[in-house]
């Protein structure tokens, strides 16, 4: 009997340690994980892999998580995929701005495994 996967999560995070921690939490909880370290790569993976949820950092080189949100929501192939922003920016204005860009949930770093899972479950369809 195989483990039933809860779904596929695409993680977009430029910090290798954050990327590893997050994917560890999610894999341990039964999710299939796709890891990318840039928003551009995340956008390509989102279109080709059609994940169930996307978790993205905000501050990344090249394209920010906010720009990634806007691009995903404009693309018919990815516009329905829920997005969780995971950022060290913890001001209310950052949260509001994230929602305006199309994010479905906002998680601040540092976070616990439970907070991460709760954020994902709150947006998963």
N, CA, C and O atoms as a DFTB+ gen file, in Angstrom:
500 C
 N C O
     1  1       0.849      -1.193       0.000
     2  2       0.000       0.000       0.000
     3  2       0.887       1.247       0.000
     4  3       1.767       1.397       0.847
     5  1       0.642       2.124      -0.953
     6  2       1.496       3.311      -1.043
     7  2       0.871       4.488      -0.287
     8  3      -0.332       4.539      -0.035
     9  1       1.728       5.400       0.049
    10  2       1.302       6.610       0.754
    11  2       0.502       7.472      -0.216
    12  3       0.959       7.745      -1.326
    13  1      -0.661       7.892       0.187
    14  2      -1.461       8.750      -0.677
    15  2      -0.921      10.167      -0.570
    16  3      -0.834      10.739       0.517
    17  1      -0.563      10.714      -1.712
    18  2      -0.053      12.083      -1.697
    19  2      -1.209      13.063      -1.590
    20  3      -2.250      12.893      -2.224
    21  1      -1.010      14.075      -0.790
    22  2      -2.039      15.080      -0.582
    23  2      -2.114      16.046      -1.759
    24  3      -3.133      16.707      -1.960
    25  1      -1.042      16.127      -2.532
    26  2      -1.006      17.061      -3.643
    27  2       0.420      17.489      -3.906
    28  3       1.347      17.096      -3.198
    29  1       0.577      18.291      -4.925
    30  2       1.907      18.756      -5.305
    31  2       2.068      20.222      -4.952
    32  3       1.227      21.057      -5.286
    33  1       3.166      20.519      -4.269
    34  2       3.459      21.892      -3.867
    35  2       4.722      22.352      -4.599
    36  3       5.749      21.674      -4.574
    37  1       4.629      23.490      -5.239
    38  2       5.800      24.090      -5.872
    39  2       6.361      25.120      -4.898
    40  3       5.653      26.041      -4.491
    41  1       7.640      24.966      -4.521
    42  2       8.283      25.920      -3.614
    43  2       9.241      26.784      -4.423
    44  3      10.085      26.271      -5.159
    45  1       9.104      28.095      -4.281
    46  2      10.002      29.035      -4.950
    47  2      10.728      29.806      -3.853
    48  3      10.147      30.681      -3.209
    49  1      11.994      29.477      -3.646
    50  2      12.764      30.041      -2.519
    51  2      14.241      30.066      -2.886
    52  3      14.803      29.032      -3.248
    53  1      14.880      31.235      -2.796
    54  2      16.290      31.339      -3.203
    55  2      17.279      30.942      -2.112
    56  3      18.466      30.775      -2.392
    57  1      16.811      30.787      -0.874
    58  2      17.701      30.364       0.203
    59  2      17.707      28.837       0.275
    60  3      16.673      28.233       0.559
    61  1      18.868      28.198       0.021
    62  2      18.930      26.726       0.043
    63  2      18.460      26.113       1.360
    64  3      17.794      25.077       1.353
    65  1      18.797      26.736       2.489
    66  2      18.399      26.166       3.782
    67  2      16.883      26.255       3.980
    68  3      16.272      25.310       4.478
    69  1      16.272      27.379       3.595
    70  2      14.809      27.540       3.694
    71  2      14.111      26.540       2.776
    72  3      13.113      25.923       3.147
    73  1      14.656      26.397       1.579
    74  2      14.095      25.481       0.575
    75  2      14.098      24.055       1.107
    76  3      13.112      23.331       0.967
    77  1      15.205      23.655       1.713
    78  2      15.320      22.305       2.273
    79  2      14.363      22.092       3.440
    80  3      13.684      21.068       3.514
    81  1      14.314      23.062       4.350
    82  2      13.447      22.952       5.524
    83  2      11.981      22.820       5.101
    84  3      11.257      21.941       5.570
    85  1      11.566      23.713       4.205
    86  2      10.180      23.711       3.762
    87  2       9.831      22.409       3.041
    88  3       8.773      21.830       3.285
    89  1      10.713      21.950       2.160
    90  2      10.398      20.725       1.425
    91  2      10.400      19.515       2.367
    92  3       9.637      18.570       2.167
    93  1      11.249      19.546       3.385
    94  2      11.273      18.475       4.389
    95  2       9.926      18.424       5.125
    96  3       9.324      17.358       5.255
    97  1       9.464      19.580       5.603
    98  2       8.178      19.654       6.311
    99  2       7.052      19.099       5.436
   100  3       6.218      18.321       5.900
   101  1       7.039      19.507       4.174
   102  2       5.943      19.126       3.286
   103  2       6.001      17.662       2.870
   104  3       4.975      16.982       2.842
   105  1       7.192      17.176       2.547
   106  2       7.332      15.768       2.151
   107  2       6.928      14.854       3.312
   108  3       6.244      13.849       3.122
   109  1       7.371      15.230       4.521
   110  2       7.069      14.464       5.721
   111  2       5.559      14.406       5.969
   112  3       5.051      13.459       6.569
   113  1       4.863      15.423       5.502
   114  2       3.420      15.501       5.711
   115  2       2.623      14.905       4.558
   116  3       1.395      14.980       4.548
   117  1       3.321      14.308       3.577
   118  2       2.618      13.611       2.511
   119  2       2.436      14.353       1.203
   120  3       1.690      13.907       0.331
   121  1       3.111      15.480       1.062
   122  2       3.006      16.231      -0.197
   123  2       4.132      15.860      -1.146
   124  3       5.220      15.473      -0.718
   125  1       3.861      15.981      -2.435
   126  2       4.876      15.854      -3.462
   127  2       5.440      17.270      -3.623
   128  3       4.667      18.225      -3.695
   129  1       6.754      17.426      -3.681
   130  2       7.357      18.762      -3.700
   131  2       8.202      18.990      -4.952
   132  3       8.997      18.140      -5.352
   133  1       8.005      20.165      -5.557
   134  2       8.854      20.604      -6.668
   135  2       9.615      21.817      -6.133
   136  3       9.004      22.775      -5.658
   137  1      10.954      21.776      -6.210
   138  2      11.759      22.870      -5.662
   139  2      12.364      23.715      -6.788
   140  3      12.929      23.185      -7.745
   141  1      12.234      25.026      -6.654
   142  2      12.906      25.936      -7.582
   143  2      13.522      27.064      -6.761
   144  3      13.024      27.415      -5.692
   145  1      14.609      27.624      -7.276
   146  2      15.296      28.659      -6.505
   147  2      15.195      30.049      -7.123
   148  3      15.863      30.975      -6.664
   149  1      14.359      30.213      -8.173
   150  2      14.140      31.560      -8.724
   151  2      12.698      31.666      -9.202
   152  3      12.065      30.667      -9.545
   153  1      12.191      32.898      -9.216
   154  2      10.807      33.128      -9.627
   155  2      10.607      32.765     -11.099
   156  3       9.556      32.249     -11.479
   157  1      11.607      33.033     -11.915
   158  2      11.517      32.723     -13.353
   159  2      11.362      31.207     -13.541
   160  3      10.520      30.750     -14.314
   161  1      12.177      30.448     -12.830
   162  2      12.109      28.990     -12.890
   163  2      10.776      28.507     -12.302
   164  3      10.170      27.559     -12.802
   165  1      10.338      29.174     -11.240
   166  2       9.064      28.836     -10.603
   167  2       7.897      29.009     -11.559
   168  3       6.983      28.185     -11.592
   169  1       7.933      30.078     -12.333
   170  2       6.890      30.363     -13.312
   171  2       6.845      29.261     -14.374
   172  3       5.771      28.776     -14.731
   173  1       8.010      28.876     -14.869
   174  2       8.097      27.805     -15.881
   175  2       7.562      26.487     -15.320
   176  3       6.796      25.785     -15.980
   177  1       7.978      26.159     -14.090
   178  2       7.536      24.910     -13.448
   179  2       6.028      24.925     -13.177
   180  3       5.356      23.904     -13.324
   181  1       5.508      26.078     -12.785
   182  2       4.073      26.192     -12.495
   183  2       3.260      25.904     -13.755
   184  3       2.227      25.237     -13.691
   185  1       3.720      26.401     -14.886
   186  2       3.015      26.193     -16.144
   187  2       3.134      24.740     -16.599
   188  3       2.149      24.140     -17.030
   189  1       4.341      24.174     -16.503
   190  2       4.541      22.808     -17.005
   191  2       4.043      21.720     -16.048
   192  3       3.555      20.685     -16.500
   193  1       4.159      21.937     -14.733
   194  2       3.808      20.899     -13.757
   195  2       2.401      21.013     -13.164
   196  3       1.882      20.041     -12.615
   197  1       1.789      22.181     -13.270
   198  2       0.443      22.403     -12.714
   199  2       0.322      21.942     -11.252
   200  3      -0.457      21.036     -10.957
   201  1       1.088      22.562     -10.333
   202  2       1.010      22.163      -8.919
   203  2      -0.345      22.534      -8.305
   204  3      -1.101      23.324      -8.870
   205  1      -0.634      21.950      -7.145
   206  2      -1.891      22.248      -6.455
   207  2      -1.802      23.558      -5.678
   208  3      -2.787      24.284      -5.546
   209  1      -0.607      23.847      -5.166
   210  2      -0.363      25.082      -4.403
   211  2       1.064      25.540      -4.699
   212  3       1.955      24.723      -4.927
   213  1       1.268      26.860      -4.692
   214  2       2.614      27.425      -4.872
   215  2       2.964      28.199      -3.607
   216  3       2.177      29.020      -3.135
   217  1       4.152      27.933      -3.059
   218  2       4.646      28.671      -1.898
   219  2       5.858      29.452      -2.388
   220  3       6.810      28.860      -2.899
   221  1       5.834      30.777      -2.238
   222  2       6.947      31.572      -2.736
   223  2       7.462      32.590      -1.728
   224  3       6.708      33.139      -0.923
   225  1       8.752      32.822      -1.797
   226  2       9.409      33.885      -1.032
   227  2       9.085      35.193      -1.756
   228  3       8.583      35.160      -2.880
   229  1       9.359      36.334      -1.140
   230  2       9.135      37.626      -1.802
   231  2      10.438      38.162      -2.369
   232  3      10.526      38.463      -3.559
   233  1      11.456      38.282      -1.514
   234  2      12.709      38.906      -1.929
   235  2      13.630      37.866      -2.567
   236  3      14.228      37.031      -1.889
   237  1      13.722      37.950      -3.907
   238  2      14.583      37.032      -4.661
   239  2      15.244      37.821      -5.785
   240  3      14.688      38.810      -6.261
   241  1      16.423      37.389      -6.209
   242  2      17.084      38.097      -7.311
   243  2      16.296      37.942      -8.614
   244  3      15.663      36.912      -8.844
   245  1      16.337      38.954      -9.449
   246  2      15.642      38.899     -10.737
   247  2      14.197      39.315     -10.615
   248  3      13.865      40.491     -10.761
   249  1      13.337      38.351     -10.348
   250  2      11.902      38.612     -10.229
   251  2      11.478      38.366      -8.786
   252  3      11.849      37.352      -8.196
   253  1      10.703      39.286      -8.215
   254  2      10.252      39.108      -6.825
   255  2       9.049      38.170      -6.771
   256  3       8.434      37.858      -7.791
   257  1       8.732      37.731      -5.557
   258  2       7.560      36.884      -5.353
   259  2       6.276      37.603      -5.733
   260  3       5.325      36.970      -6.193
   261  1       6.236      38.921      -5.545
   262  2       5.055      39.703      -5.923
   263  2       4.879      39.691      -7.447
   264  3       3.768      39.535      -7.953
   265  1       5.992      39.859      -8.166
   266  2       5.931      39.826      -9.632
   267  2       5.515      38.439     -10.114
   268  3       4.761      38.301     -11.078
   269  1       6.022      37.407      -9.421
   270  2       5.658      36.034      -9.754
   271  2       4.150      35.848      -9.587
   272  3       3.496      35.263     -10.450
   273  1       3.604      36.343      -8.488
   274  2       2.158      36.276      -8.224
   275  2       1.368      36.872      -9.383
   276  3       0.439      36.260      -9.910
   277  1       1.767      38.091      -9.765
   278  2       1.057      38.779     -10.857
   279  2       1.117      37.964     -12.145
   280  3       0.107      37.816     -12.834
   281  1       2.297      37.435     -12.474
   282  2       2.459      36.645     -13.705
   283  2       1.606      35.382     -13.674
   284  3       0.985      35.015     -14.672
   285  1       1.584      34.720     -12.513
   286  2       0.800      33.482     -12.377
   287  2      -0.691      33.753     -12.521
   288  3      -1.410      32.977     -13.150
   289  1      -1.153      34.855     -11.938
   290  2      -2.583      35.174     -11.968
   291  2      -3.028      35.676     -13.341
   292  3      -4.214      35.615     -13.666
   293  1      -2.083      36.173     -14.153
   294  2      -2.413      36.644     -15.511
   295  2      -2.456      35.491     -16.501
   296  3      -3.098      35.594     -17.547
   297  1      -1.776      34.390     -16.180
   298  2      -1.674      33.272     -17.107
   299  2      -2.860      32.317     -16.925
   300  3      -3.071      31.807     -15.824
   301  1      -3.634      32.069     -17.983
   302  2      -4.797      31.177     -17.867
   303  2      -4.442      29.775     -17.335
   304  3      -5.265      29.132     -16.684
   305  1      -3.230      29.313     -17.611
   306  2      -2.815      27.975     -17.166
   307  2      -2.576      27.906     -15.661
   308  3      -2.667      26.829     -15.072
   309  1      -2.272      29.038     -15.034
   310  2      -1.923      29.032     -13.609
   311  2      -2.781      29.956     -12.747
   312  3      -2.583      30.016     -11.533
   313  1      -3.716      30.665     -13.339
   314  2      -4.450      31.682     -12.565
   315  2      -5.289      31.142     -11.417
   316  3      -5.615      31.883     -10.490
   317  1      -5.644      29.858     -11.467
   318  2      -6.473      29.280     -10.399
   319  2      -5.642      28.613      -9.295
   320  3      -6.194      28.179      -8.283
   321  1      -4.319      28.530      -9.486
   322  2      -3.469      27.863      -8.493
   323  2      -3.293      28.772      -7.273
   324  3      -2.845      29.909      -7.418
   325  1      -3.635      28.295      -6.082
   326  2      -3.480      29.121      -4.877
   327  2      -2.007      29.392      -4.575
   328  3      -1.146      28.534      -4.767
   329  1      -1.741      30.609      -4.096
   330  2      -0.370      31.025      -3.793
   331  2      -0.247      31.409      -2.325
   332  3      -1.046      32.185      -1.800
   333  1       0.774      30.848      -1.670
   334  2       1.089      31.217      -0.287
   335  2       2.411      31.973      -0.346
   336  3       3.418      31.436      -0.808
   337  1       2.407      33.216       0.122
   338  2       3.639      33.999       0.199
   339  2       4.264      33.700       1.551
   340  3       3.589      33.726       2.579
   341  1       5.550      33.418       1.539
   342  2       6.273      33.126       2.763
   343  2       7.439      34.110       2.831
   344  3       8.412      33.980       2.090
   345  1       7.336      35.093       3.721
   346  2       8.309      36.170       3.723
   347  2       8.742      36.590       5.121
   348  3       8.021      36.387       6.098
   349  1       9.920      37.173       5.199
   350  2      10.379      37.704       6.483
   351  2       9.797      39.109       6.698
   352  3       9.928      39.680       7.780
   353  1       9.157      39.658       5.664
   354  2       8.514      40.983       5.808
   355  2       7.211      40.767       6.584
   356  3       6.308      40.074       6.116
   357  1       7.126      41.362       7.758
   358  2       5.965      41.067       8.601
   359  2       5.079      42.280       8.883
   360  3       4.320      42.277       9.853
   361  1       5.167      43.304       8.054
   362  2       4.302      44.470       8.233
   363  2       2.938      44.203       7.595
   364  3       2.830      43.454       6.624
   365  1       1.916      44.818       8.148
   366  2       0.565      44.643       7.610
   367  2       0.500      45.099       6.140
   368  3      -0.225      44.513       5.337
   369  1       1.258      46.141       5.801
   370  2       1.273      46.657       4.428
   371  2       1.809      45.589       3.461
   372  3       1.340      45.490       2.327
   373  1       2.782      44.799       3.905
   374  2       3.326      43.730       3.054
   375  2       2.259      42.661       2.792
   376  3       2.116      42.154       1.679
   377  1       1.527      42.343       3.840
   378  2       0.453      41.347       3.735
   379  2      -0.629      41.838       2.761
   380  3      -1.080      41.098       1.887
   381  1      -1.027      43.092       2.933
   382  2      -2.057      43.671       2.061
   383  2      -1.582      43.721       0.609
   384  3      -2.333      43.396      -0.311
   385  1      -0.343      44.128       0.417
   386  2       0.217      44.211      -0.931
   387  2       0.258      42.816      -1.572
   388  3      -0.044      42.671      -2.756
   389  1       0.628      41.799      -0.799
   390  2       0.681      40.421      -1.303
   391  2      -0.698      39.987      -1.796
   392  3      -0.824      39.375      -2.857
   393  1      -1.724      40.310      -1.019
   394  2      -3.088      39.933      -1.396
   395  2      -3.509      40.675      -2.673
   396  3      -4.203      40.118      -3.524
   397  1      -3.087      41.918      -2.792
   398  2      -3.408      42.698      -4.005
   399  2      -2.727      42.097      -5.236
   400  3      -3.237      42.230      -6.348
   401  1      -1.595      41.445      -5.049
   402  2      -0.867      40.841      -6.174
   403  2      -1.433      39.475      -6.551
   404  3      -1.038      38.885      -7.556
   405  1      -2.357      38.983      -5.738
   406  2      -2.983      37.704      -6.057
   407  2      -2.670      36.568      -5.094
   408  3      -3.096      35.436      -5.318
   409  1      -1.930      36.855      -4.024
   410  2      -1.628      35.790      -3.047
   411  2      -2.903      35.395      -2.305
   412  3      -3.795      36.217      -2.094
   413  1      -2.972      34.129      -1.917
   414  2      -4.146      33.630      -1.206
   415  2      -3.906      33.512       0.297
   416  3      -4.853      33.479       1.082
   417  1      -2.637      33.451       0.689
   418  2      -2.283      33.384       2.111
   419  2      -0.893      33.993       2.283
   420  3      -0.105      34.051       1.340
   421  1      -0.608      34.443       3.505
   422  2       0.669      35.100       3.789
   423  2       1.225      34.534       5.077
   424  3       0.566      34.557       6.117
   425  1       2.438      34.028       5.000
   426  2       3.089      33.403       6.147
   427  2       4.393      34.133       6.415
   428  3       5.167      34.374       5.488
   429  1       4.649      34.487       7.662
   430  2       5.908      35.181       7.949
   431  2       6.943      34.221       8.521
   432  3       6.620      33.302       9.272
   433  1       8.193      34.460       8.145
   434  2       9.326      33.680       8.661
   435  2       9.774      34.315       9.965
   436  3       9.679      35.536      10.089
   437  1      10.249      33.572      10.928
   438  2      10.261      32.111      10.960
   439  2       8.860      31.570      11.226
   440  3       8.051      32.218      11.890
   441  1       8.581      30.381      10.703
   442  2       7.269      29.764      10.865
   443  2       7.473      28.345      11.397
   444  3       8.560      27.777      11.299
   445  1       6.417      27.797      11.954
   446  2       6.493      26.406      12.411
   447  2       5.939      25.513      11.309
   448  3       5.285      25.988      10.381
   449  1       6.202      24.245      11.417
   450  2       5.671      23.282      10.458
   451  2       4.142      23.371      10.422
   452  3       3.531      23.310       9.355
   453  1       3.533      23.515      11.607
   454  2       2.068      23.591      11.704
   455  2       1.543      24.819      10.972
   456  3       0.530      24.744      10.276
   457  1       2.235      25.957      11.130
   458  2       1.788      27.186      10.455
   459  2       1.859      27.032       8.939
   460  3       0.969      27.477       8.214
   461  1       2.928      26.398       8.474
   462  2       3.095      26.178       7.035
   463  2       1.969      25.277       6.505
   464  3       1.343      25.583       5.490
   465  1       1.725      24.174       7.204
   466  2       0.673      23.239       6.767
   467  2      -0.709      23.878       6.827
   468  3      -1.545      23.652       5.952
   469  1      -0.941      24.676       7.862
   470  2      -2.240      25.346       7.999
   471  2      -2.459      26.329       6.844
   472  3      -3.555      26.412       6.290
   473  1      -1.408      27.070       6.488
   474  2      -1.512      28.036       5.384
   475  2      -1.837      27.316       4.083
   476  3      -2.674      27.772       3.303
   477  1      -1.171      26.187       3.853
   478  2      -1.404      25.419       2.624
   479  2      -2.815      24.826       2.613
   480  3      -3.511      24.885       1.599
   481  1      -3.228      24.258       3.738
   482  2      -4.579      23.670       3.807
   483  2      -5.663      24.733       3.653
   484  3      -6.740      24.462       3.122
   485  1      -5.368      25.948       4.124
   486  2      -6.384      27.008       4.047
   487  2      -6.647      27.453       2.614
   488  3      -7.718      27.987       2.324
   489  1      -5.682      27.241       1.706
   490  2      -5.876      27.687       0.316
   491  2      -6.108      26.538      -0.656
   492  3      -6.592      26.761      -1.766
   493  1      -5.769      25.303      -0.255
   494  2      -5.903      24.153      -1.154
   495  2      -7.365      23.930      -1.505
   496  3      -8.247      24.026      -0.652
   497  1      -7.600      23.635      -2.758
   498  2      -8.972      23.500      -3.248
   499  2      -9.471      22.079      -2.993
   500  3     -10.609      21.754      -3.332
